[in-house]
Protein backbone atom coordinates (compact mmCIF):
# COMPACT_ATOMS: atom_id res chain seq x y z
CA UNK A 1 0.00 0.00 0.00
CA UNK A 2 1.45 3.40 -1.00
CA UNK A 3 2.31 5.93 1.68
CA UNK A 4 -0.33 8.61 2.33
CA UNK A 5 0.11 11.80 0.35
CA UNK A 6 -0.07 15.19 2.06
CA UNK A 7 -2.01 17.77 0.04
CA UNK A 8 -1.17 21.33 0.99
CA UNK A 9 -4.04 23.81 0.57
CA UNK A 10 -4.13 27.59 0.95
CA UNK A 11 -7.75 28.70 1.29
CA UNK A 12 -9.88 31.73 1.96
CA UNK A 13 -12.49 31.49 4.70
CA UNK A 14 -15.77 31.65 2.78
CA UNK A 15 -15.95 27.89 2.13
CA UNK A 16 -14.52 26.87 5.52
CA UNK A 17 -17.72 25.50 7.09
CA UNK A 18 -18.39 23.06 4.24
CA UNK A 19 -14.70 22.32 3.70
CA UNK A 20 -14.16 21.25 7.31
CA UNK A 21 -16.97 18.73 7.00
CA UNK A 22 -15.97 17.37 3.60
CA UNK A 23 -12.18 17.08 3.95
CA UNK A 24 -12.23 14.45 6.73
CA UNK A 25 -14.53 12.38 4.50
CA UNK A 26 -12.02 12.73 1.67
CA UNK A 27 -9.13 11.72 3.93
CA UNK A 28 -10.95 8.59 5.10
CA UNK A 29 -11.88 7.62 1.54
CA UNK A 30 -8.45 8.24 0.02
CA UNK A 31 -5.97 7.54 2.84
CA UNK A 32 -4.37 10.90 2.05
CA UNK A 33 -4.00 13.86 4.40
CA UNK A 34 -4.88 17.49 3.79
CA UNK A 35 -2.93 20.32 5.43
CA UNK A 36 -4.81 23.60 5.20
CA UNK A 37 -3.65 27.17 5.74
CA UNK A 38 -6.46 29.70 6.14
CA UNK A 39 -5.97 33.26 4.96
CA UNK A 40 -7.86 36.28 3.71
CA UNK A 41 -7.88 37.04 0.00
CA UNK A 42 -5.39 39.92 0.29
CA UNK A 43 -3.08 37.73 2.36
CA UNK A 44 -3.34 34.89 -0.17
CA UNK A 45 -2.20 37.20 -2.96
CA UNK A 46 0.76 38.42 -0.87
CA UNK A 47 1.80 34.91 0.15
CA UNK A 48 1.80 33.61 -3.41
CA UNK A 49 3.59 36.69 -4.72
CA UNK A 50 6.25 36.10 -2.05
CA UNK A 51 6.86 32.60 -3.41
CA UNK A 52 4.85 30.34 -1.11
CA UNK A 53 4.06 27.00 -2.72
CA UNK A 54 0.90 24.98 -2.08
CA UNK A 55 -0.71 22.20 -4.05
CA UNK A 56 -4.14 23.81 -4.20
CA UNK A 57 -5.51 27.32 -3.78
CA UNK A 58 -9.12 28.16 -2.95
CA UNK A 59 -10.13 31.79 -3.29
CA UNK A 60 -12.49 34.14 -5.06
CA UNK A 61 -12.61 33.54 -8.80
CA UNK A 62 -11.35 37.08 -9.49
CA UNK A 63 -8.22 36.59 -7.39
CA UNK A 64 -7.67 33.11 -8.83
CA UNK A 65 -7.89 34.48 -12.38
CA UNK A 66 -5.30 37.12 -11.47
CA UNK A 67 -2.98 34.39 -10.17
CA UNK A 68 -3.51 32.44 -13.41
CA UNK A 69 -2.49 35.52 -15.41
CA UNK A 70 0.62 35.87 -13.24
CA UNK A 71 1.54 32.24 -13.90
CA UNK A 72 1.14 31.10 -10.28
CA UNK A 73 -1.89 28.91 -10.97
CA UNK A 74 -2.01 26.36 -13.80
CA UNK A 75 -4.12 27.67 -16.69
CA UNK A 76 -7.19 25.52 -17.18
CA UNK A 77 -7.09 24.12 -13.63
CA UNK A 78 -9.74 26.45 -12.18
CA UNK A 79 -12.81 24.64 -10.87
CA UNK A 80 -15.69 26.59 -9.32
CA UNK A 81 -16.67 25.19 -5.92
CA UNK A 82 -19.46 27.41 -4.63
CA UNK A 83 -20.85 30.93 -4.63
CA UNK A 84 -22.13 33.29 -1.99
CA UNK A 85 -23.81 36.63 -1.65
CA UNK A 86 -23.12 39.15 1.09
CA UNK A 87 -25.08 38.81 4.31
CA UNK A 88 -26.00 41.13 7.17
CA UNK A 89 -25.98 40.43 10.90
CA UNK A 90 -26.44 42.12 14.29
CA UNK A 91 -25.63 41.05 17.83
CA UNK A 92 -27.88 38.27 19.14
CA UNK A 93 -31.00 39.75 20.69
CA UNK A 94 -30.37 43.25 19.35
CA UNK A 95 -33.14 45.16 17.53
CA UNK A 96 -33.41 43.97 13.93
CA UNK A 97 -33.10 47.00 11.63
CA UNK A 98 -34.88 47.26 8.29
CA UNK A 99 -32.59 46.07 5.50
CA UNK A 100 -35.35 45.00 3.12
CA UNK A 101 -34.46 47.46 0.35
CA UNK A 102 -31.54 49.59 -0.76
CA UNK A 103 -33.20 52.72 0.68
CA UNK A 104 -33.93 50.98 3.98
CA UNK A 105 -30.35 49.70 4.13
CA UNK A 106 -29.03 53.21 3.52
CA UNK A 107 -31.11 54.59 6.41
CA UNK A 108 -29.95 51.76 8.67
CA UNK A 109 -26.29 52.40 7.82
CA UNK A 110 -26.64 56.11 8.53
CA UNK A 111 -28.33 55.39 11.86
CA UNK A 112 -25.89 52.67 12.97
CA UNK A 113 -23.31 53.54 15.61
CA UNK A 114 -20.71 51.17 14.13
CA UNK A 115 -20.40 49.06 10.97
CA UNK A 116 -18.18 46.02 10.51
CA UNK A 117 -16.86 44.55 7.27
CA UNK A 118 -13.87 42.67 5.94
CA UNK A 119 -10.88 43.27 3.68
CA UNK A 120 -12.01 40.45 1.37
CA UNK A 121 -14.26 40.59 -1.70
CA UNK A 122 -17.32 41.57 0.37
CA UNK A 123 -15.45 44.44 2.02
CA UNK A 124 -14.13 45.77 -1.28
CA UNK A 125 -17.65 45.69 -2.69
CA UNK A 126 -19.18 47.40 0.35
CA UNK A 127 -16.68 50.27 0.22
CA UNK A 128 -17.81 50.88 -3.36
CA UNK A 129 -21.47 50.50 -2.40
CA UNK A 130 -21.13 53.16 0.30
CA UNK A 131 -19.67 55.47 -2.36
CA UNK A 132 -22.51 54.76 -4.80
CA UNK A 133 -25.08 55.35 -2.06
CA UNK A 134 -23.47 58.72 -1.35
CA UNK A 135 -22.81 57.87 2.32
CA UNK A 136 -19.10 57.02 2.28
CA UNK A 137 -18.02 60.15 4.14
CA UNK A 138 -20.85 59.85 6.66
CA UNK A 139 -20.14 56.22 7.59
CA UNK A 140 -16.33 56.27 7.38
CA UNK A 141 -15.75 57.34 11.02
CA UNK A 142 -17.83 54.43 12.33
CA UNK A 143 -16.62 51.61 10.06
CA UNK A 144 -14.51 48.82 11.54
CA UNK A 145 -12.65 46.70 9.00
CA UNK A 146 -11.24 43.42 10.31
CA UNK A 147 -7.77 42.35 9.22
CA UNK A 148 -7.20 39.95 6.34
CA UNK A 149 -7.97 36.41 7.45
CA UNK A 150 -10.32 37.56 10.22
CA UNK A 151 -14.11 37.34 10.16
CA UNK A 152 -16.67 39.98 11.07
CA UNK A 153 -18.93 37.75 13.17
CA UNK A 154 -16.90 38.02 16.42
CA UNK A 155 -16.92 41.84 16.47
CA UNK A 156 -20.69 41.79 15.90
CA UNK A 157 -21.10 39.30 18.76
CA UNK A 158 -19.13 41.50 21.16
CA UNK A 159 -20.97 44.65 20.12
CA UNK A 160 -17.87 46.29 18.66
CA UNK A 161 -19.85 46.50 15.43
CA UNK A 162 -23.58 47.20 15.75
CA UNK A 163 -24.17 45.79 12.28
CA UNK A 164 -21.82 43.78 10.10
CA UNK A 165 -21.44 42.43 6.60
CA UNK A 166 -19.59 39.45 5.11
CA UNK A 167 -20.24 36.49 2.85
CA UNK A 168 -23.45 34.72 3.95
CA UNK A 169 -21.47 31.53 4.59
CA UNK A 170 -19.20 33.38 7.03
CA UNK A 171 -22.11 34.66 9.16
CA UNK A 172 -24.79 31.98 9.31
CA UNK A 173 -22.96 29.69 11.78
CA UNK A 174 -21.46 32.27 14.15
CA UNK A 175 -22.53 32.15 17.79
CA UNK A 176 -23.71 35.38 19.39
CA UNK A 177 -25.14 37.03 16.30
CA UNK A 178 -28.49 37.15 14.52
CA UNK A 179 -28.31 36.73 10.76
CA UNK A 180 -30.69 39.21 9.13
CA UNK A 181 -30.41 37.86 5.61
CA UNK A 182 -28.64 38.79 2.39
CA UNK A 183 -28.20 42.27 0.98
CA UNK A 184 -31.28 43.51 -0.88
CA UNK A 185 -31.31 42.07 -4.42
CA UNK A 186 -30.82 45.45 -6.09
CA UNK A 187 -27.45 45.93 -4.36
CA UNK A 188 -26.34 42.30 -3.96
CA UNK A 189 -23.25 40.82 -5.56
CA UNK A 190 -22.47 37.12 -5.87
CA UNK A 191 -18.88 35.98 -5.44
CA UNK A 192 -17.75 32.66 -6.91
CA UNK A 193 -15.14 30.72 -4.95
CA UNK A 194 -12.90 28.45 -6.98
CA UNK A 195 -9.96 26.09 -6.68
CA UNK A 196 -6.82 26.01 -8.79
CA UNK A 197 -3.61 23.98 -8.91
CA UNK A 198 -0.42 25.81 -8.01
CA UNK A 199 2.10 25.93 -10.84
CA UNK A 200 4.75 24.41 -8.56
CA UNK A 201 2.47 21.93 -6.80
CA UNK A 202 4.26 18.88 -5.40
CA UNK A 203 1.06 16.81 -5.54
CA UNK A 204 -1.04 18.11 -8.46
CA UNK A 205 -2.85 14.84 -9.12
CA UNK A 206 -3.82 14.39 -5.46
CA UNK A 207 -4.99 18.01 -5.38
CA UNK A 208 -7.18 17.35 -8.42
CA UNK A 209 -8.71 14.36 -6.65
CA UNK A 210 -9.57 16.58 -3.69
CA UNK A 211 -11.27 19.10 -5.97
CA UNK A 212 -13.22 16.28 -7.61
CA UNK A 213 -14.41 15.16 -4.18
CA UNK A 214 -15.40 18.70 -3.14
CA UNK A 215 -17.50 19.13 -6.28
CA UNK A 216 -19.09 15.67 -6.40
CA UNK A 217 -22.90 15.43 -6.11
CA UNK A 218 -22.49 13.90 -2.64
CA UNK A 219 -20.98 17.21 -1.45
CA UNK A 220 -23.88 19.39 -2.61
CA UNK A 221 -26.00 19.04 0.53
CA UNK A 222 -23.04 19.99 2.74
CA UNK A 223 -22.28 23.04 0.60
CA UNK A 224 -25.88 24.25 0.80
CA UNK A 225 -26.10 23.62 4.56
CA UNK A 226 -23.05 25.84 5.03
CA UNK A 227 -24.89 28.85 3.57
CA UNK A 228 -23.28 28.53 0.16
CA UNK A 229 -24.88 28.05 -3.24
CA UNK A 230 -23.77 25.68 -5.96
CA UNK A 231 -21.74 27.43 -8.67
C-alpha positions in Angstrom: 0.0 0.0 0.0 1.5 3.4 -1.0 2.3 5.9 1.7 -0.3 8.6 2.3 0.1 11.8 0.3 -0.1 15.2 2.1 -2.0 17.8 0.0 -1.2 21.3 1.0 -4.0 23.8 0.6 -4.1 27.6 0.9 -7.8 28.7 1.3 -9.9 31.7 2.0 -12.5 31.5 4.7 -15.8 31.6 2.8 -16.0 27.9 2.1 -14.5 26.9 5.5 -17.7 25.5 7.1 -18.4 23.1 4.2 -14.7 22.3 3.7 -14.2 21.2 7.3 -17.0 18.7 7.0 -16.0 17.4 3.6 -12.2 17.1 3.9 -12.2 14.4 6.7 -14.5 12.4 4.5 -12.0 12.7 1.7 -9.1 11.7 3.9 -11.0 8.6 5.1 -11.9 7.6 1.5 -8.4 8.2 0.0 -6.0 7.5 2.8 -4.4 10.9 2.1 -4.0 13.9 4.4 -4.9 17.5 3.8 -2.9 20.3 5.4 -4.8 23.6 5.2 -3.6 27.2 5.7 -6.5 29.7 6.1 -6.0 33.3 5.0 -7.9 36.3 3.7 -7.9 37.0 0.0 -5.4 39.9 0.3 -3.1 37.7 2.4 -3.3 34.9 -0.2 -2.2 37.2 -3.0 0.8 38.4 -0.9 1.8 34.9 0.1 1.8 33.6 -3.4 3.6 36.7 -4.7 6.2 36.1 -2.0 6.9 32.6 -3.4 4.8 30.3 -1.1 4.1 27.0 -2.7 0.9 25.0 -2.1 -0.7 22.2 -4.0 -4.1 23.8 -4.2 -5.5 27.3 -3.8 -9.1 28.2 -2.9 -10.1 31.8 -3.3 -12.5 34.1 -5.1 -12.6 33.5 -8.8 -11.3 37.1 -9.5 -8.2 36.6 -7.4 -7.7 33.1 -8.8 -7.9 34.5 -12.4 -5.3 37.1 -11.5 -3.0 34.4 -10.2 -3.5 32.4 -13.4 -2.5 35.5 -15.4 0.6 35.9 -13.2 1.5 32.2 -13.9 1.1 31.1 -10.3 -1.9 28.9 -11.0 -2.0 26.4 -13.8 -4.1 27.7 -16.7 -7.2 25.5 -17.2 -7.1 24.1 -13.6 -9.7 26.5 -12.2 -12.8 24.6 -10.9 -15.7 26.6 -9.3 -16.7 25.2 -5.9 -19.5 27.4 -4.6 -20.8 30.9 -4.6 -22.1 33.3 -2.0 -23.8 36.6 -1.6 -23.1 39.2 1.1 -25.1 38.8 4.3 -26.0 41.1 7.2 -26.0 40.4 10.9 -26.4 42.1 14.3 -25.6 41.0 17.8 -27.9 38.3 19.1 -31.0 39.8 20.7 -30.4 43.3 19.3 -33.1 45.2 17.5 -33.4 44.0 13.9 -33.1 47.0 11.6 -34.9 47.3 8.3 -32.6 46.1 5.5 -35.4 45.0 3.1 -34.5 47.5 0.3 -31.5 49.6 -0.8 -33.2 52.7 0.7 -33.9 51.0 4.0 -30.3 49.7 4.1 -29.0 53.2 3.5 -31.1 54.6 6.4 -29.9 51.8 8.7 -26.3 52.4 7.8 -26.6 56.1 8.5 -28.3 55.4 11.9 -25.9 52.7 13.0 -23.3 53.5 15.6 -20.7 51.2 14.1 -20.4 49.1 11.0 -18.2 46.0 10.5 -16.9 44.6 7.3 -13.9 42.7 5.9 -10.9 43.3 3.7 -12.0 40.5 1.4 -14.3 40.6 -1.7 -17.3 41.6 0.4 -15.5 44.4 2.0 -14.1 45.8 -1.3 -17.6 45.7 -2.7 -19.2 47.4 0.4 -16.7 50.3 0.2 -17.8 50.9 -3.4 -21.5 50.5 -2.4 -21.1 53.2 0.3 -19.7 55.5 -2.4 -22.5 54.8 -4.8 -25.1 55.4 -2.1 -23.5 58.7 -1.3 -22.8 57.9 2.3 -19.1 57.0 2.3 -18.0 60.2 4.1 -20.8 59.8 6.7 -20.1 56.2 7.6 -16.3 56.3 7.4 -15.7 57.3 11.0 -17.8 54.4 12.3 -16.6 51.6 10.1 -14.5 48.8 11.5 -12.7 46.7 9.0 -11.2 43.4 10.3 -7.8 42.4 9.2 -7.2 39.9 6.3 -8.0 36.4 7.5 -10.3 37.6 10.2 -14.1 37.3 10.2 -16.7 40.0 11.1 -18.9 37.7 13.2 -16.9 38.0 16.4 -16.9 41.8 16.5 -20.7 41.8 15.9 -21.1 39.3 18.8 -19.1 41.5 21.2 -21.0 44.7 20.1 -17.9 46.3 18.7 -19.9 46.5 15.4 -23.6 47.2 15.7 -24.2 45.8 12.3 -21.8 43.8 10.1 -21.4 42.4 6.6 -19.6 39.4 5.1 -20.2 36.5 2.9 -23.4 34.7 4.0 -21.5 31.5 4.6 -19.2 33.4 7.0 -22.1 34.7 9.2 -24.8 32.0 9.3 -23.0 29.7 11.8 -21.5 32.3 14.1 -22.5 32.2 17.8 -23.7 35.4 19.4 -25.1 37.0 16.3 -28.5 37.1 14.5 -28.3 36.7 10.8 -30.7 39.2 9.1 -30.4 37.9 5.6 -28.6 38.8 2.4 -28.2 42.3 1.0 -31.3 43.5 -0.9 -31.3 42.1 -4.4 -30.8 45.5 -6.1 -27.4 45.9 -4.4 -26.3 42.3 -4.0 -23.3 40.8 -5.6 -22.5 37.1 -5.9 -18.9 36.0 -5.4 -17.8 32.7 -6.9 -15.1 30.7 -5.0 -12.9 28.5 -7.0 -10.0 26.1 -6.7 -6.8 26.0 -8.8 -3.6 24.0 -8.9 -0.4 25.8 -8.0 2.1 25.9 -10.8 4.8 24.4 -8.6 2.5 21.9 -6.8 4.3 18.9 -5.4 1.1 16.8 -5.5 -1.0 18.1 -8.5 -2.9 14.8 -9.1 -3.8 14.4 -5.5 -5.0 18.0 -5.4 -7.2 17.3 -8.4 -8.7 14.4 -6.7 -9.6 16.6 -3.7 -11.3 19.1 -6.0 -13.2 16.3 -7.6 -14.4 15.2 -4.2 -15.4 18.7 -3.1 -17.5 19.1 -6.3 -19.1 15.7 -6.4 -22.9 15.4 -6.1 -22.5 13.9 -2.6 -21.0 17.2 -1.5 -23.9 19.4 -2.6 -26.0 19.0 0.5 -23.0 20.0 2.7 -22.3 23.0 0.6 -25.9 24.3 0.8 -26.1 23.6 4.6 -23.0 25.8 5.0 -24.9 28.8 3.6 -23.3 28.5 0.2 -24.9 28.0 -3.2 -23.8 25.7 -6.0 -21.7 27.4 -8.7 
